[in-house]
Amino acid sequence: MNIEGFRKAFWDHFKGKERNEPDFSHWDPIVSAEIDLCPQVEGMISIKKQQLLNLAFRFLDETEAYFEVGTYQGKSLLSAMLHNPRRPVFACDNFSQFDVNSFRITRANLDRYGLLDRVVFFDADFLAVYDAAHLPVPLGLYFYDGAHDDASQYAGIKLVEPFLADEALVLVDDWRFAPDSQSHAKAATLRAIGESAHDWKLLYELPARFNGDRAMWWNGVGVLSFRRNSAAIQ
Ligand SMILES: C[S@@+](CC[C@H](N)C(=O)[O-])C[C@H]1O[C@@H](n2cnc3c(N)ncnc32)[C@H](O)[C@@H]1O
């Protein structure tokens, strides 16, 4: 993953206050339907977050893959992939949260947008997939949006390290801790990267005013870069 290329493109796409202030037009259903990459799919994602995923995916090298944990009905996965060059894609959800949530729905949504055949999907607990048999291609882009309790989030960062490309971009959803979400994403991620022998940087903390902020970054996103320190003992 070309981190510097991504950073320049991010700065160019989200200028000045677009990064930190609400875009109230995204609350207009007609406006947002026009710019939504997959308007027929339900999701827990704002327009800005869709655009972030789509932009980041574009910077994957040909030799790298995208891995998403916590797809729900497929909206974030589709947002990353649509109109982008073909790259290996791995995705995981065990459909344990929310009433209307199943692999059948996600599969139908991927199929509707012609991307079903391009995704290797693990209908499984995410803890079971961090091995070379499941993730055989270096991950240039990793989006973690599974459970955000402390233990899960910590594991979601610790366990992925050996499978990241030497230079990778990591997006952690629900970065904002507040009573309306109880997400430990930020604290657990920072703890995990603080213990790492590799070079992690927190590039951006993209804010939200509350959980479900369609005008901003839904419930906040942490954007991190990873560089492997080849001298480090794994
Ligand atoms: C907030 S939703 C993801 C929303 C989705 N990324 C989107 O933008 O629409 C979190 C997802 O994580 C999944 N999840 C929770 N715990 C999990 C686990 N242990 N293994 C795999 N998936 C899990 C849930 O089933 C749920 O679909």
The ligand as a Tripos MOL2 file, in Angstrom:
@<TRIPOS>MOLECULE
LIG
   27    29     1     0     0
SMALL
NO_CHARGES

@<TRIPOS>ATOM
      1 C1        -21.3590   -2.6290   13.0610 C.3       1 LIG1
      2 S1        -21.6310   -4.1080   12.1930 S.3       1 LIG1
      3 C2        -20.7060   -3.8650   10.7140 C.3       1 LIG1
      4 C3        -21.2990   -2.8210    9.8130 C.3       1 LIG1
      5 C4        -20.7580   -2.8310    8.3900 C.3       1 LIG1
      6 N1        -19.3120   -2.7430    8.3310 N.3       1 LIG1
      7 C5        -21.3710   -1.7010    7.6190 C.2       1 LIG1
      8 O1        -20.6560   -0.7160    7.3560 O.co2     1 LIG1
      9 O2        -22.5560   -1.7610    7.3170 O.co2     1 LIG1
     10 C6        -20.6330   -5.2600   13.0810 C.3       1 LIG1
     11 C7        -20.6290   -6.6500   12.5010 C.3       1 LIG1
     12 O3        -19.6420   -7.4110   13.2010 O.3       1 LIG1
     13 C8        -20.1050   -8.7450   13.2950 C.3       1 LIG1
     14 N2        -19.4130   -9.4320   14.3870 N.ar      1 LIG1
     15 C9        -19.5140   -9.2220   15.7120 C.ar      1 LIG1
     16 N3        -18.7700  -10.0880   16.4180 N.ar      1 LIG1
     17 C10       -18.1430  -10.8790   15.5040 C.ar      1 LIG1
     18 C11       -17.2420  -11.9850   15.6080 C.ar      1 LIG1
     19 N4        -16.8200  -12.4440   16.7950 N.pl3     1 LIG1
     20 N5        -16.7960  -12.5570   14.4590 N.ar      1 LIG1
     21 C12       -17.2150  -12.0950   13.2440 C.ar      1 LIG1
     22 N6        -18.0850  -11.0730   13.0940 N.ar      1 LIG1
     23 C13       -18.5490  -10.4520   14.2040 C.ar      1 LIG1
     24 C14       -21.5950   -8.5930   13.5510 C.3       1 LIG1
     25 O4        -22.3160   -9.7770   13.2270 O.3       1 LIG1
     26 C15       -21.9480   -7.3850   12.6830 C.3       1 LIG1
     27 O5        -22.4680   -7.7830   11.4380 O.3       1 LIG1
@<TRIPOS>BOND
     1     1     2 1
     2     2     3 1
     3     2    10 1
     4     3     4 1
     5     4     5 1
     6     5     6 1
     7     5     7 1
     8     7     8 2
     9     7     9 1
    10    10    11 1
    11    11    12 1
    12    11    26 1
    13    12    13 1
    14    13    14 1
    15    13    24 1
    16    14    15 ar
    17    14    23 ar
    18    15    16 ar
    19    16    17 ar
    20    17    18 ar
    21    17    23 ar
    22    18    19 1
    23    18    20 ar
    24    20    21 ar
    25    21    22 ar
    26    22    23 ar
    27    24    25 1
    28    24    26 1
    29    26    27 1
@<TRIPOS>SUBSTRUCTURE
     1 LIG1         1 GROUP 0 **** ****
